[in-house]
């Protein structure tokens, strides 16, 4: 009996020493490292593994439609051949009708320098071509990038966000809007207030703005498709809707044809598209007073002479800001980290080279670099 008690005491003493030694050893170990909430550490629980709450990184703010996003840094190469990271493949693109002359005259030269970079002008199906249509096609995955005569709008940023990517616009050129009438209309010009009153329906007779006693017929493309119309409404009409007196056309060629047959008509479009047209006359424009600025060089060339010597765009007035209605042209890029983003960025960078800017200027646009 005594022997059993002695053995029990020895066991208890040994256990005590073991606990003391274990505690001493634990105190010598380094303290546990604190894990950042953003690191992806897993906690164990009986029968399951549950992921820790992870602090999401703060997303980059989306660019505002009123702020021009800066193009990616360029070494500003002189020629198309100096642009790096031009992807290989066939890329659908399109959009603004103002860009048609660039697609026709500039892009073939661009592609000749980078034959691996193949571009296909892709018109919409069952819709009119335009900036808005092009951006919708970009959002729907029908285009790799689009061309626009207006910046991206808030709702388009939101639609892109819902699809899991963002949009960016890069300006590559400047141009003006021209206001054209029938060649026989004897009106000296318009200021912006008079133009606004005509297109909102407040002024309905040319006699009210210094012309003859003749009814005004205002022609316009639809704001649903045309970036030019959207820009015009926002910039020149102060966001007011087009008046009930407005007659809608599907395209600028249709608008010019209507105007050629209507002595009281008025229409607006890209200066590059209509200043050289012999069937119409581009009006001098003023901001507030009657200090008119010509959208064409020197004196107006009449229809009788126009077939031999066309009116030329007054690029200097556009560049200097003297002409009152100017805007930028944009490449619209889908920022999703895929090859389409690379294609859009490469296209914009090619147009921003000295060679690209010279070719754009040759077609009547104003270079911005």
ABEGO torsion letter per residue (X at the ends): XAAAAAAAAAAAAAAAAAAAAAAAAAAABBBBBBBBAABBBBBBBBGBBBBBBBBBBBBBBBBBAABBBBBBBBAGBABAAABBGBBBEBBBBEEBAAAAAAAAAAAAAAAAABAABBBBBBBBBGBBBEAAAAAAAAAAGABABBBBABBBBAAAAAAAAAAGBBBBBBBABBBBBBBBBBAABBBAEBBAAAAAAAAAGABABAAAAGBBBBBBBBBBBBAAABAAAAAAAAAAAGGBBBBAABBBBABAAAAAAAAAABAABBBBBBAAAAAABAABBBBBBBAABABBBBABBEBBBBAAAAAABBBBBBAAAAAAGABABBBBBBBBBBBAGBAAAAAAAAAAAAAABAAAAAAAAAAGBBBAX
